[in-house]
Amino acid sequence: MSQPLMPKATAVWLVENTALSFDQIAIFTGLHELEVQAIADGEVAVGMQGADPIATGELTQEEIDRCQSDPNADLKMAKATLPQPKARGKGARYTPVSKRQDRPDAIAWLLKHHPELTDAQISRIIGTTKPTIKSVRERSHWNITNIKPQSPVGLGLCSEADLEKVVAIARAKAGTTHVPAAPAATSIMAAPEPKLPTITPPVAQPDEDEKHTVESVFGPAPTEGEGEGEDSSNS
Protein backbone atom coordinates (compact mmCIF):
# COMPACT_ATOMS: atom_id res chain seq x y z
CA MET A 1 0.00 0.00 0.00
CA SER A 2 1.38 3.41 -0.98
CA GLN A 3 1.90 5.93 1.79
CA PRO A 4 1.66 9.72 1.90
CA LEU A 5 4.70 11.78 1.09
CA MET A 6 4.99 13.12 4.65
CA PRO A 7 3.55 10.41 6.92
CA LYS A 8 4.05 12.12 10.29
CA ALA A 9 2.80 15.52 9.15
CA THR A 10 -0.22 13.84 7.54
CA ALA A 11 -0.91 11.99 10.78
CA VAL A 12 -0.80 15.30 12.67
CA TRP A 13 -3.39 16.79 10.31
CA LEU A 14 -5.68 13.75 10.50
CA VAL A 15 -5.53 13.72 14.31
CA GLU A 16 -6.39 17.42 14.52
CA ASN A 17 -9.04 17.61 11.79
CA THR A 18 -10.82 14.24 11.65
CA ALA A 19 -12.49 11.73 13.95
CA LEU A 20 -10.59 8.78 12.51
CA SER A 21 -9.32 6.16 14.94
CA PHE A 22 -5.65 5.82 15.74
CA ASP A 23 -5.59 2.47 13.99
CA GLN A 24 -7.00 3.92 10.76
CA ILE A 25 -4.49 6.76 10.76
CA ALA A 26 -1.63 4.38 11.56
CA ILE A 27 -2.50 2.05 8.69
CA PHE A 28 -2.78 4.90 6.20
CA THR A 29 0.44 6.69 7.21
CA GLY A 30 2.52 3.60 7.98
CA LEU A 31 3.18 4.70 11.55
CA HIS A 32 2.69 2.65 14.69
CA GLU A 33 -0.61 3.03 16.49
CA LEU A 34 1.18 4.05 19.70
CA GLU A 35 3.06 6.75 17.79
CA VAL A 36 -0.22 8.15 16.48
CA GLN A 37 -1.58 8.12 20.02
CA ALA A 38 1.56 9.95 21.21
CA ILE A 39 0.95 12.58 18.52
CA ALA A 40 -2.60 13.03 19.83
CA ASP A 41 -1.28 13.34 23.41
CA GLY A 42 1.23 15.99 22.36
CA GLU A 43 4.28 13.84 23.17
CA VAL A 44 5.50 13.42 19.58
CA ALA A 45 5.77 15.91 16.69
CA VAL A 46 5.25 18.85 19.01
CA GLY A 47 4.89 22.03 16.94
CA MET A 48 4.91 20.18 13.63
CA GLN A 49 2.72 21.71 10.95
CA GLY A 50 0.16 19.20 9.66
CA ALA A 51 0.07 18.34 5.96
CA ASP A 52 -3.39 18.31 4.40
CA PRO A 53 -3.69 15.09 2.36
CA ILE A 54 -6.77 16.49 0.59
CA ALA A 55 -4.82 19.48 -0.73
CA THR A 56 -2.01 17.24 -1.96
CA GLY A 57 -4.46 14.88 -3.67
CA GLU A 58 -3.61 11.90 -1.46
CA LEU A 59 -7.11 11.67 0.06
CA THR A 60 -10.62 12.84 -0.73
CA GLN A 61 -13.18 14.20 1.70
CA GLU A 62 -15.58 11.43 0.69
CA GLU A 63 -12.99 8.80 1.68
CA ILE A 64 -12.47 10.43 5.07
CA ASP A 65 -16.24 10.59 5.68
CA ARG A 66 -16.62 6.94 4.70
CA CYS A 67 -13.98 5.79 7.18
CA GLN A 68 -15.31 8.04 9.96
CA SER A 69 -18.68 6.37 9.70
CA ASP A 70 -17.13 2.87 9.63
CA PRO A 71 -14.30 2.40 12.19
CA ASN A 72 -13.35 -0.93 10.60
CA ALA A 73 -12.75 0.59 7.15
CA ASP A 74 -9.27 1.51 5.92
CA LEU A 75 -8.36 4.69 4.15
CA LYS A 76 -7.44 4.25 0.50
CA MET A 77 -5.02 6.51 -1.30
CA ALA A 78 -6.63 8.61 -4.00
CA LYS A 79 -5.49 8.16 -7.57
CA ALA A 80 -2.88 10.73 -8.45
CA THR A 81 -4.03 13.27 -11.01
CA LEU A 82 -0.71 15.10 -11.17
CA PRO A 83 1.86 13.93 -13.73
CA GLN A 84 4.36 11.57 -12.16
CA PRO A 85 8.09 12.04 -12.71
CA LYS A 86 9.51 9.68 -15.28
CA ALA A 87 12.14 7.22 -14.26
CA ARG A 88 15.56 8.10 -15.54
CA GLY A 89 16.73 5.71 -18.21
CA LYS A 90 20.04 3.94 -18.18
CA GLY A 91 22.96 5.89 -19.51
CA ALA A 92 26.04 7.81 -18.54
CA ARG A 93 25.98 9.42 -15.13
CA TYR A 94 25.56 13.19 -15.14
CA THR A 95 28.64 14.96 -13.89
CA PRO A 96 28.48 18.57 -12.70
CA VAL A 97 30.49 21.05 -14.73
CA SER A 98 32.70 21.85 -11.73
CA LYS A 99 33.85 18.23 -11.50
CA ARG A 100 34.27 17.40 -15.17
CA GLN A 101 37.90 18.44 -15.14
CA ASP A 102 38.54 15.72 -12.53
CA ARG A 103 37.30 12.88 -14.70
CA PRO A 104 40.65 12.17 -16.44
CA ASP A 105 42.28 11.74 -13.01
CA ALA A 106 39.53 9.30 -12.01
CA ILE A 107 39.88 7.41 -15.31
CA ALA A 108 43.63 7.03 -14.76
CA TRP A 109 43.01 5.72 -11.24
CA LEU A 110 40.44 3.18 -12.39
CA LEU A 111 42.66 1.96 -15.23
CA LYS A 112 45.53 1.52 -12.80
CA HIS A 113 43.75 -0.12 -9.87
CA HIS A 114 40.85 -1.87 -11.61
CA PRO A 115 41.97 -3.00 -15.06
CA GLU A 116 39.12 -5.52 -15.12
CA LEU A 117 36.58 -2.71 -15.66
CA THR A 118 35.37 -2.23 -19.20
CA ASP A 119 35.17 1.14 -20.91
CA ALA A 120 31.38 1.01 -20.69
CA GLN A 121 31.48 0.45 -16.92
CA ILE A 122 33.96 3.28 -16.38
CA SER A 123 31.84 5.51 -18.60
CA ARG A 124 28.69 4.82 -16.57
CA ILE A 125 30.22 5.15 -13.13
CA ILE A 126 31.90 8.55 -13.60
CA GLY A 127 29.89 9.91 -16.54
CA THR A 128 32.56 10.12 -19.19
CA THR A 129 32.95 8.98 -22.81
CA LYS A 130 34.79 6.06 -24.34
CA PRO A 131 37.08 8.27 -26.49
CA THR A 132 38.24 10.04 -23.33
CA ILE A 133 38.96 6.71 -21.65
CA LYS A 134 40.86 5.54 -24.71
CA SER A 135 42.96 8.70 -24.87
CA VAL A 136 43.91 8.37 -21.18
CA ARG A 137 44.78 4.70 -21.63
CA GLU A 138 46.93 5.38 -24.70
CA ARG A 139 48.41 8.52 -23.08
CA SER A 140 47.26 10.63 -26.01
CA HIS A 141 45.05 12.92 -23.92
CA TRP A 142 45.70 16.60 -24.51
CA ASN A 143 46.37 17.14 -20.80
CA ILE A 144 48.19 13.88 -20.12
CA THR A 145 51.13 15.60 -18.43
CA ASN A 146 48.89 17.00 -15.69
CA ILE A 147 46.76 13.88 -15.10
CA LYS A 148 47.31 12.39 -11.66
CA PRO A 149 45.42 9.20 -10.72
CA GLN A 150 42.90 9.97 -7.99
CA SER A 151 40.06 7.90 -6.59
CA PRO A 152 36.66 8.87 -8.06
CA VAL A 153 35.16 8.45 -4.59
CA GLY A 154 37.50 11.06 -3.16
CA LEU A 155 36.77 13.36 -6.10
CA GLY A 156 33.02 13.03 -5.49
CA LEU A 157 32.29 11.48 -8.90
CA CYS A 158 30.70 8.33 -7.45
CA SER A 159 29.97 6.67 -4.15
CA GLU A 160 31.97 3.89 -2.54
CA ALA A 161 29.00 1.52 -2.78
CA ASP A 162 28.59 2.13 -6.53
CA LEU A 163 32.29 1.56 -7.14
CA GLU A 164 32.36 -1.68 -5.14
CA LYS A 165 29.27 -2.94 -6.96
CA VAL A 166 30.72 -2.27 -10.42
CA VAL A 167 34.07 -3.82 -9.48
CA ALA A 168 32.36 -6.94 -8.11
CA ILE A 169 30.37 -7.34 -11.34
CA ALA A 170 33.48 -6.85 -13.48
CA ARG A 171 35.48 -9.40 -11.49
CA ALA A 172 32.67 -11.92 -11.64
CA LYS A 173 32.45 -11.58 -15.43
CA ALA A 174 36.21 -11.81 -15.81
CA GLY A 175 36.43 -14.76 -13.45
CA THR A 176 38.94 -13.00 -11.25
CA THR A 177 36.92 -12.74 -8.11
CA HIS A 178 39.36 -12.24 -5.31
CA VAL A 179 38.55 -14.28 -2.26
CA PRO A 180 40.53 -13.18 0.75
CA ALA A 181 42.91 -15.97 1.66
CA ALA A 182 42.57 -17.43 5.08
CA PRO A 183 45.49 -16.48 7.29
CA ALA A 184 48.01 -19.27 7.58
CA ALA A 185 47.81 -20.97 10.90
CA THR A 186 51.09 -20.46 12.63
CA SER A 187 51.91 -23.48 14.70
CA ILE A 188 53.33 -22.46 18.01
CA MET A 189 55.98 -24.97 18.89
CA ALA A 190 56.80 -25.44 22.50
CA ALA A 191 60.21 -24.10 23.29
CA PRO A 192 62.60 -26.88 24.33
CA GLU A 193 63.30 -27.00 27.98
CA PRO A 194 66.75 -25.65 28.79
CA LYS A 195 69.16 -28.36 29.78
CA LEU A 196 70.49 -27.75 33.22
CA PRO A 197 74.14 -28.60 33.75
CA THR A 198 74.63 -31.80 35.72
CA ILE A 199 76.53 -31.05 38.88
CA THR A 200 78.62 -33.99 40.08
CA PRO A 201 79.00 -33.93 43.84
CA PRO A 202 82.68 -33.67 44.78
CA VAL A 203 84.29 -36.79 46.25
CA ALA A 204 85.29 -36.15 49.79
CA GLN A 205 89.07 -36.24 50.00
CA PRO A 206 90.58 -37.13 53.41
CA ASP A 207 92.61 -34.47 55.08
CA GLU A 208 96.34 -34.84 55.50
CA ASP A 209 95.84 -35.12 59.28
CA GLU A 210 93.43 -37.98 58.79
CA LYS A 211 95.85 -39.82 56.49
CA HIS A 212 98.84 -39.86 58.85
CA THR A 213 97.61 -40.88 62.28
CA VAL A 214 99.47 -42.67 65.08
CA GLU A 215 97.69 -45.89 64.36
CA SER A 216 98.47 -45.70 60.67
CA VAL A 217 102.17 -45.14 61.37
CA PHE A 218 102.96 -47.28 64.46
CA GLY A 219 100.02 -49.65 64.42
CA PRO A 220 97.35 -50.09 67.02
CA ALA A 221 98.41 -49.72 70.67
CA PRO A 222 98.70 -53.08 72.53
CA THR A 223 96.21 -53.88 75.28
CA GLU A 224 97.21 -54.57 78.92
CA GLY A 225 97.04 -58.37 78.57
CA GLU A 226 99.12 -58.38 75.49
CA GLY A 227 101.84 -56.30 77.19
CA GLU A 228 102.17 -58.64 80.25
CA GLY A 229 102.41 -61.71 78.01
CA GLU A 230 105.23 -60.19 76.10
CA ASP A 231 107.16 -59.31 79.33
CA SER A 232 106.89 -62.83 80.75
CA SER A 233 108.10 -64.39 77.54
CA ASN A 234 111.10 -62.11 77.46
CA SER A 235 112.09 -63.03 80.99
Secondary structure, DSSP 8 states (H G I E B T S, - for coil): ----SSHHHHHHHHHHH----HHHHHHHHT--HHHHHHHHTTSSSTT-----TTTTTS--HHHHHHHHH-TT---------S-------SS-----GGGGGGHHHHHHHHHHH-TTS-HHHHHHHHT--HHHHHHHHTT--TTGGG-----HHHHTSS-HHHHHHHHHHHHHHHT--------------------------------HHHHS-HHHHH-----HHHHHHHHHHH-
